[in-house]
Amino acid sequence: MPGTYLPTGYLPILIFMIIAFAFGMGSLLFGFLLRMRRPYGEKLSTYESGIPPEGEPRQKFSIKYYIIAILFVVFDVEAVFLYPWAVVFKKIGLYAFVEMMLFIAILVIGYVYAWKKEAFIWD
């Protein structure tokens, strides 16, 4: 019909989003208004796992730390792709098997490359 371009099927989703936003904001406001405020020096000091901090808070980390973290995420996410493939392995046929072997080969090449660049050595 001309003139009826409003997607009415999304109205419940909009209402749900408004309620969720109001609940989140209401919870934060409720906690802010009713919390106890007794600041003192020891309470306001920073700590890491109950241990007083050592050194400057803005110290630089080695780039190796970030490379190890990125490699972990990459290989972890790739492992997640193997599970659904393994579940339906008997139904998908030879083409999907070849595709997965190609995928694993690319992962192995990336792993060997990272190994040759000594990305896994932690100093």
C-alpha positions as CSV (number, residue, x, y, z in Angstrom):
1,M,0.0,0.0,0.0
2,P,1.3,3.4,-0.8
3,G,2.2,5.5,2.2
4,T,2.7,2.6,4.7
5,Y,6.5,2.4,4.9
6,L,6.8,2.0,8.7
7,P,8.0,-1.5,9.5
8,T,5.5,-2.3,12.3
9,G,7.3,-5.7,13.0
10,Y,10.1,-3.8,14.6
11,L,7.9,-2.0,17.2
12,P,8.4,-4.7,19.9
13,I,12.2,-4.6,19.4
14,L,12.1,-0.8,19.8
15,I,10.0,-1.1,23.0
16,F,12.4,-3.7,24.3
17,M,15.4,-1.5,23.6
18,I,13.8,1.5,25.3
19,I,13.0,-0.7,28.4
20,A,16.5,-2.1,28.5
21,F,18.1,1.3,28.2
22,A,15.8,2.7,30.9
23,F,16.5,-0.2,33.2
24,G,20.3,0.2,32.8
25,M,20.2,4.0,33.4
26,G,17.7,3.6,36.3
27,S,20.0,1.0,37.9
28,L,23.0,3.3,37.6
29,L,21.1,6.3,38.9
30,F,19.6,4.2,41.8
31,G,23.1,3.0,42.8
32,F,24.6,6.5,42.5
33,L,21.9,8.1,44.7
34,L,21.8,5.4,47.4
35,R,25.5,4.4,47.8
36,M,27.5,5.3,50.9
37,R,30.0,8.0,50.4
38,R,32.9,7.8,52.9
39,P,36.1,8.6,50.9
40,Y,39.4,8.4,52.7
41,G,43.0,8.1,51.6
42,E,43.4,4.3,51.7
43,K,40.1,3.7,50.0
44,L,40.9,6.1,47.2
45,S,44.4,4.7,46.5
46,T,45.0,2.5,43.5
47,Y,46.1,-1.1,43.9
48,E,46.6,-4.1,41.7
49,S,45.2,-7.4,43.2
50,G,45.6,-6.0,46.7
51,I,49.3,-5.1,46.1
52,P,50.4,-1.5,46.1
53,P,51.5,-0.4,42.7
54,E,55.2,-0.3,41.8
55,G,56.7,2.2,39.3
56,E,54.9,4.6,37.0
57,P,51.3,3.9,36.0
58,R,52.1,4.8,32.3
59,Q,55.0,2.4,31.8
60,K,55.5,1.0,28.3
61,F,55.0,-2.7,27.6
62,S,57.1,-4.6,25.1
63,I,55.5,-4.9,21.7
64,K,56.0,-8.7,22.1
65,Y,53.2,-8.7,24.7
66,Y,50.7,-7.3,22.1
67,I,51.9,-9.6,19.4
68,I,51.4,-12.7,21.6
69,A,47.9,-11.4,22.5
70,I,46.9,-10.9,18.9
71,L,48.3,-14.3,17.9
72,F,46.4,-16.0,20.7
73,V,43.1,-14.3,19.6
74,V,43.7,-15.2,15.9
75,F,44.4,-18.8,16.5
76,D,41.7,-19.1,19.1
77,V,39.0,-17.6,16.8
78,E,40.2,-19.9,14.0
79,A,39.8,-22.9,16.3
80,V,36.2,-21.9,16.8
81,F,35.6,-22.3,13.1
82,L,36.7,-25.9,13.3
83,Y,33.9,-27.0,15.7
84,P,30.8,-26.5,13.4
85,W,32.7,-28.0,10.5
86,A,33.5,-31.1,12.6
87,V,29.9,-31.4,13.7
88,V,28.5,-31.7,10.2
89,F,31.5,-33.3,8.6
90,K,29.7,-36.4,7.2
91,K,27.0,-34.2,5.6
92,I,29.2,-31.6,3.8
93,G,31.2,-33.8,1.4
94,L,34.6,-33.6,-0.2
95,Y,34.4,-30.0,-1.3
96,A,34.1,-28.7,2.3
97,F,36.9,-31.1,3.4
98,V,39.2,-29.6,0.8
99,E,38.2,-26.1,1.8
100,M,38.9,-26.8,5.5
101,M,42.3,-28.3,4.6
102,L,43.1,-25.2,2.7
103,F,42.0,-23.1,5.7
104,I,44.2,-25.2,8.0
105,A,47.1,-24.9,5.6
106,I,46.9,-21.1,5.7
107,L,46.8,-21.2,9.5
108,V,49.9,-23.4,9.5
109,I,51.7,-21.0,7.2
110,G,50.8,-18.1,9.5
111,Y,52.0,-20.1,12.5
112,V,55.3,-21.0,10.8
113,Y,55.7,-17.3,9.8
114,A,55.2,-16.1,13.3
115,W,57.6,-18.8,14.6
116,K,60.3,-17.7,12.1
117,K,59.8,-14.1,13.1
118,E,60.3,-15.2,16.8
119,A,56.9,-13.8,17.8
120,F,56.5,-16.6,20.4
121,I,59.7,-15.8,22.3
122,W,58.7,-14.1,25.6
123,D,61.5,-11.9,27.1
